[in-house]
């Protein structure tokens, strides 16, 4: 089997030397757009324990030109809409989807609902070994809250997935 970097000729872009990545960041950093990024940040703080690490105010509108926040060990970016730069909010439910691994799925799910998230799927055990629940945020994004509950061998996951799809 050919390595993905060879197949797509990405090897020159990939390196074990990550000196080009700022401290505290991963190689991929999601960037969200919201009609009111300040409200979105407050929601993420209440729902998921986000910590705001940087915010740049737009001097013309007073809104959020760019902000960065951390959930667990992951950094995310957010801004208000800027249509002339192609920064548009998603249609509700059609934005990106994110997964957060947390230690207590039940508490995290209830916390997200209390902060204003809408329930998509209540927490339930999954065949691949996680317990997951899904919520929608008021800004068009979907969040899967997940808690690892057991290790399942890959062969067993494949068998269970085939059964699950019927």
Kinemage of the C-alpha trace (Angstrom):
@kinemage 1
@onewidth
@group {chain A} dominant
@subgroup {mainchain}
@vectorlist {calphas} color= white
{ca unk a 1} P 0.000 0.000 0.000
{ca unk a 2} L 1.368 3.377 -1.009
{ca unk a 3} L 1.778 5.998 1.736
{ca unk a 4} L -0.777 8.855 1.431
{ca unk a 5} L 1.937 11.508 1.240
{ca unk a 6} L 3.453 9.722 -1.751
{ca unk a 7} L 0.134 9.233 -3.509
{ca unk a 8} L -0.737 12.921 -3.250
{ca unk a 9} L 2.849 14.198 -3.344
{ca unk a 10} L 2.500 15.825 0.094
{ca unk a 11} L 5.733 14.496 1.581
{ca unk a 12} L 7.560 17.803 1.065
{ca unk a 13} L 4.787 19.536 3.045
{ca unk a 14} L 4.941 17.081 5.955
{ca unk a 15} L 7.754 16.954 8.433
{ca unk a 16} L 8.477 15.608 11.881
{ca unk a 17} L 10.097 19.008 12.529
{ca unk a 18} L 7.208 21.190 13.686
{ca unk a 19} L 9.214 24.356 14.310
{ca unk a 20} L 6.975 26.102 11.756
{ca unk a 21} L 3.902 25.545 13.993
{ca unk a 22} L 3.380 28.154 16.740
{ca unk a 23} L 3.556 26.876 20.315
{ca unk a 24} L 0.172 25.660 21.535
{ca unk a 25} L -1.191 24.930 18.056
{ca unk a 26} L -1.672 21.732 16.071
{ca unk a 27} L -0.931 21.389 12.362
{ca unk a 28} L -4.624 21.934 11.500
{ca unk a 29} L -6.594 24.714 13.220
{ca unk a 30} L -10.331 25.065 12.471
{ca unk a 31} L -11.578 28.587 11.789
{ca unk a 32} L -15.267 29.343 12.330
{ca unk a 33} L -17.447 32.236 11.177
{ca unk a 34} L -20.438 33.530 13.155
{ca unk a 35} L -22.832 36.447 12.751
{ca unk a 36} L -21.859 37.423 16.312
{ca unk a 37} L -18.513 35.812 17.161
{ca unk a 38} L -18.473 37.385 20.647
{ca unk a 39} L -21.747 35.595 21.481
{ca unk a 40} L -20.391 32.382 19.972
{ca unk a 41} L -17.295 32.599 22.167
{ca unk a 42} L -19.459 33.107 25.282
{ca unk a 43} L -21.523 30.071 24.238
{ca unk a 44} L -18.401 27.910 23.743
{ca unk a 45} L -17.103 29.029 27.153
{ca unk a 46} L -20.361 28.003 28.840
{ca unk a 47} L -21.067 24.882 26.795
{ca unk a 48} L -17.599 23.395 26.365
{ca unk a 49} L -15.320 25.198 28.827
{ca unk a 50} L -13.563 27.144 26.052
{ca unk a 51} L -10.846 29.594 27.061
{ca unk a 52} L -10.412 32.770 25.006
{ca unk a 53} L -6.710 33.292 24.282
{ca unk a 54} L -6.741 36.195 21.807
{ca unk a 55} L -9.250 38.677 20.428
{ca unk a 56} L -8.848 41.437 17.854
{ca unk a 57} L -11.731 43.899 17.606
{ca unk a 58} L -12.728 45.339 14.225
{ca unk a 59} L -12.136 49.096 14.597
{ca unk a 60} L -14.921 49.898 12.095
{ca unk a 61} L -17.709 47.692 13.436
{ca unk a 62} L -16.627 46.952 17.009
{ca unk a 63} L -17.170 43.280 16.213
{ca unk a 64} L -14.725 40.395 16.269
{ca unk a 65} L -12.203 40.593 13.434
{ca unk a 66} L -10.337 37.535 14.715
{ca unk a 67} L -10.311 35.567 17.948
{ca unk a 68} L -8.721 32.359 19.150
{ca unk a 69} L -9.950 30.016 21.830
{ca unk a 70} L -8.955 26.673 23.250
{ca unk a 71} L -11.139 23.689 24.076
{ca unk a 72} L -9.035 21.150 25.933
{ca unk a 73} L -5.765 20.936 24.011
{ca unk a 74} L -7.257 22.170 20.713
{ca unk a 75} L -7.090 25.700 19.353
{ca unk a 76} L -9.888 27.138 17.218
{ca unk a 77} L -10.268 30.504 15.509
{ca unk a 78} L -13.424 32.539 14.915
{ca unk a 79} L -14.510 35.825 13.341
{ca unk a 80} L -17.636 37.714 12.467
{ca unk a 81} L -18.894 37.486 8.895
{ca unk a 82} L -16.867 39.301 6.254
{ca unk a 83} L -18.679 38.560 2.964
{ca unk a 84} L -16.211 40.517 0.820
{ca unk a 85} L -13.483 38.140 2.040
{ca unk a 86} L -15.640 35.009 1.640
{ca unk a 87} L -16.126 34.580 5.412
{ca unk a 88} L -19.772 33.543 5.659
{ca unk a 89} L -21.686 31.740 8.348
{ca unk a 90} L -23.000 28.275 7.569
{ca unk a 91} L -26.677 27.635 7.042
{ca unk a 92} L -27.976 26.179 10.280
{ca unk a 93} L -26.829 22.601 10.619
{ca unk a 94} L -24.675 22.800 7.487
{ca unk a 95} L -21.523 24.074 9.114
{ca unk a 96} L -18.589 21.990 10.141
{ca unk a 97} L -18.882 19.226 12.658
{ca unk a 98} L -16.502 18.818 15.567
{ca unk a 99} L -15.805 16.031 18.035
{ca unk a 100} L -14.697 16.674 21.605
{ca unk a 101} L -13.427 13.849 23.793
{ca unk a 102} L -14.423 14.566 27.387
{ca unk a 103} L -14.190 12.587 30.641
{ca unk a 104} L -17.913 12.754 31.571
{ca unk a 105} L -20.284 12.594 28.591
{ca unk a 106} L -23.467 12.976 30.630
{ca unk a 107} L -22.299 16.129 32.449
{ca unk a 108} L -20.852 17.669 29.271
{ca unk a 109} L -24.045 16.990 27.316
{ca unk a 110} L -26.222 18.614 29.987
{ca unk a 111} L -23.812 21.556 30.247
{ca unk a 112} L -24.046 22.145 26.488
{ca unk a 113} L -27.861 22.027 26.589
{ca unk a 114} L -27.948 24.426 29.554
{ca unk a 115} L -25.755 26.848 27.572
{ca unk a 116} L -28.262 26.850 24.690
{ca unk a 117} L -27.243 23.943 22.456
{ca unk a 118} L -29.984 21.942 20.781
{ca unk a 119} L -30.130 18.191 21.240
{ca unk a 120} L -29.432 16.117 18.143
{ca unk a 121} L -28.678 12.698 19.705
{ca unk a 122} L -28.719 11.803 23.399
{ca unk a 123} L -25.573 10.072 24.696
{ca unk a 124} L -25.467 6.402 23.733
{ca unk a 125} L -22.861 3.633 23.575
{ca unk a 126} L -21.406 3.069 20.099
{ca unk a 127} L -20.013 -0.168 18.641
{ca unk a 128} L -16.530 1.328 18.142
{ca unk a 129} L -16.076 1.807 21.892
{ca unk a 130} L -17.169 5.404 22.481
{ca unk a 131} L -20.237 6.799 24.177
{ca unk a 132} L -21.367 9.790 22.102
{ca unk a 133} L -24.016 12.476 22.081
{ca unk a 134} L -24.508 15.246 19.525
{ca unk a 135} L -25.641 18.836 19.902
{ca unk a 136} L -26.136 21.757 17.564
{ca unk a 137} L -24.897 25.168 18.569
{ca unk a 138} L -26.815 28.397 17.916
{ca unk a 139} L -24.278 29.343 15.221
{ca unk a 140} L -24.822 26.469 12.752
{ca unk a 141} L -22.143 23.999 13.874
{ca unk a 142} L -22.606 20.435 15.131
{ca unk a 143} L -20.622 19.000 18.041
{ca unk a 144} L -20.189 15.349 18.937
{ca unk a 145} L -19.309 14.866 22.577
{ca unk a 146} L -17.471 11.592 23.055
{ca unk a 147} L -16.115 9.529 25.911
{ca unk a 148} L -13.953 6.477 25.277
{ca unk a 149} L -15.483 3.603 27.245
{ca unk a 150} L -13.643 0.562 25.885
{ca unk a 151} L -11.103 -0.569 23.328
{ca unk a 152} L -12.555 -2.558 20.436
{ca unk a 153} L -10.230 -4.407 18.011
{ca unk a 154} L -10.336 -3.140 14.410
{ca unk a 155} L -11.603 -6.495 13.097
{ca unk a 156} L -14.494 -6.383 15.571
{ca unk a 157} L -15.302 -2.782 14.599
{ca unk a 158} L -15.406 -3.816 10.919
{ca unk a 159} L -17.722 -6.747 11.705
{ca unk a 160} L -20.005 -4.612 13.880
{ca unk a 161} L -20.071 -1.828 11.265
{ca unk a 162} L -21.184 -4.298 8.601
{ca unk a 163} L -23.944 -5.547 10.926
{ca unk a 164} L -24.924 -1.974 11.799
{ca unk a 165} L -25.306 -0.975 8.139
{ca unk a 166} L -27.395 -4.056 7.558
